[in-house]
Amino acid sequence: MTLNKTIAVILFLLLSINTLIYGQIRMEGQITGKDLTGKIEKLPFVNVVLLNVQDSSKVEYASMTDLEGKYTFENLVPQKYLLYISYLGYQPVKKDIRISPPSVGTTLTMDYELAVNEKELSEVVVTASTVNRYADKSSYLISAADIKNARFSMDLLEKIPDLSIDPISQKIVGVKGSVKILINGISASEIDLKAIPANKILRMDYYDIPPARYMGYNSVVNVITKNRDEGFSAGTTLQQAFTTGFANDDIFLKYNHRRNQFSADYTLNYRNYTDMRQETSYSYLINEIQENRTEKTNNYFGYDDHTINLKYLNQVQENHVFQLQFSPNFSHRHSENNSIIGVNSDSRNGLKADKSAIISPSLNAYYWRQLSNQQDLTVDVVGTFFSTKQNQLNQEFSMNNNTLDLDDKMNLNNSKKSLIGELIYNKKLGLNNLSFGYKIETYRLFSKVENSFDNQDYTSSYLSNYAYGEYSGMKNNFIYRISLGVINRSSQSYDTRYSALLFKPLLLGGYKINSNNTVRLLYIQTPEEPELSDLSNNTIYVTDNILKKGNPELKYAVSKGVALIYSYNQKAVDFNLMAIYGGSNNPINSYFLGTDTNIVQTSVNDNNSKEYGVNYSMSIKPFSNDWLTLKLNGDIDKTITNSLYYGRLSRLYTPFRYDFTFKYDAYMLSYQGNIVSKKLVGAFLMADENKSHITMRYTKKNYSITGSLLWAFTTSKYQTETTPESIVKYINNRKIHDNANMFTLGFNYTFNSGKKYNEQDKKINNKDTDSGLFK
């Protein structure tokens, strides 16, 4: 061995020993603070960072306190640092500290108590909350001004520009699509948010790009609470219309005792409309003969959805959480159409009726366990049973001789059993996070179909294995997130088998320019699967010559996209702009297809599709307070589909939505409206639902009274038509006159009592909602 090699080996060994020793240096502590009354509190979500002494803009290590105010630094390099601790409403701590080489395994403990910043607290009350951008989320802090006008925690979600409360359904809706609601990481609903007073909310974490474990959702909001109260919590919210069958009612009861929580809630969404009118026309060639058909229809329809949750929760703070939830939900649908039909020179009377009932009880067992060194493990198992009964009748009688020209009946009975299980391992590394998960989904569906074409029983089954890993973090203002999911799916439907290995990668990189500006670049690939009704072997008549069928041979689609996202926020403006370019292989779309004897409406896999454009959302407070808030959002998107049957289809989609909200003292007045646009969906152009909703509210202590005028000075309108390329020219215009100037009166009352109580995070949230109803 040469001298140079010997020196290199010695240096390598010394470096290895040095790294081993220094790699064991750990620093931990607890951050507390006194409020304005002098009471000492543990402060969660405090930023604790170690900065470079020579360059204080350079972050060497970063951490954030947990719900108990505890922070941890791992594997510290011994040197001098500038310790910086910051938290809204408290004076920051800046202190030079020196980390010296200790014995292997030594842990340094440094606790700090923050002094209140009375000036900053008063400013928070006046100027509203701060928005903090992190690697994978935006955090909205809650101020006294936010709490003052809120009935309960659900109202606070409207601080987020992408989210709003739909005055019709009283649900949280997002401009990007489906929204997953969490409370401290636990899967929740709107009624769970109503059970928590607004003053118990610390902040809201909004994920516009959901983590890997929430595949299938367009956005996720996690509401973080302060210490909860031990004792009773109860309340009810009622919303009724007086001239229309319309109701959104709920009631809840919770009881917390030490480590145990018992809760029950019930929600009823009811509709019974008697004045919906629609005009429909079909024009097509069949056997080289031109067919023209027009329909004028009076429609009676409605539904009642009953959502019931019975929960038991047992927890030991920072040790474990066990939750058992039973949900015996059920719903009904009904529709009856009376039509005057013109078919070429013939006139007919038409009758359509559709009734369905769905029973869907589910049982969810959840367990979370805290491990050592900021690690945790979560297990979740959900079993669901669906029993679906659907009866359809479609008859047409000639006015000339009263003969039965069309007689179609369909009876469907579905019995479905599903099981979803998931396991997650999570490790916190300061501001970074590492997680691995495995999820299995399986169901077996038995269908009994009786229709005008065939009576048959068939069974379909499905199995999905999804494994994923994700790492996210932030260092020196650089944001990064990497995740990779691998999905193995196999299904058998009627006489068709399908199996696929799919990948779901996500790459996110960004830079926090300053406290107000953030830019991110995203690449994502997502599999899209058909619904059970699309895979059905069922067939029904639409008209004499047009049939509607399922397609058991449908395959999964895969979409890919790149997005550039810019975010800007300050006390008066919160603005988000996303430029997107993406596409899909084998997209699933619905078309009219010609056969030798009929025309069939069915879903097929197209060649590919592309989409590019921008979407935007903003919240503006012109007076830097809650007196007036303007929320604006919309899209400018171009969709191009290369259809297997119709060639190239394209459409520009430009919806615009706006919301004005005035708040003063205990009073609130808001208006929601929109400019409608038509979106390309297969061979169909589908218009958005129009909005014109006025809401007025008075809130005092535990109760509130709300009056809403829905579809003010208009009526709800819906329009669907085919593209020029379609072999069937189809136009449908529908108006629900029951909704015109519909006035609803609402009442809310909540009651809370008891002492402090903590609720632990839940990391998995699964649910099966596909009953197999034929659509």
Helices and strands as residue ranges (DSSP letters): H 3-22, E 26-34, E 40-42, E 47-52, E 59-64, E 70-73, E 80-86, E 93-98, E 107-109, E 112-114, H 118-127, E 131-133, E 138-141, H 144-148, H 153-156, G 157-159, E 163-165, E 172-174, E 179-183, E 186-187, H 190-194, G 198-200, E 201-207, G 212-214, E 219-225, E 228-241, E 245-257, E 260-286, E 289-316, E 320-343, E 346-371, E 375-398, E 404-429, E 432-451, E 455-475, E 478-493, E 496-512, E 517-528, H 532-535, E 539-541, E 546-549, E 557-569, E 573-585, E 588-594, E 599-605, E 608-620, E 628-643, E 647-653, E 656-664, E 667-675, E 678-681, E 684-687, E 692-700, E 703-710, E 716-722, E 729-736, G 737-739, E 742-752, E 755-757
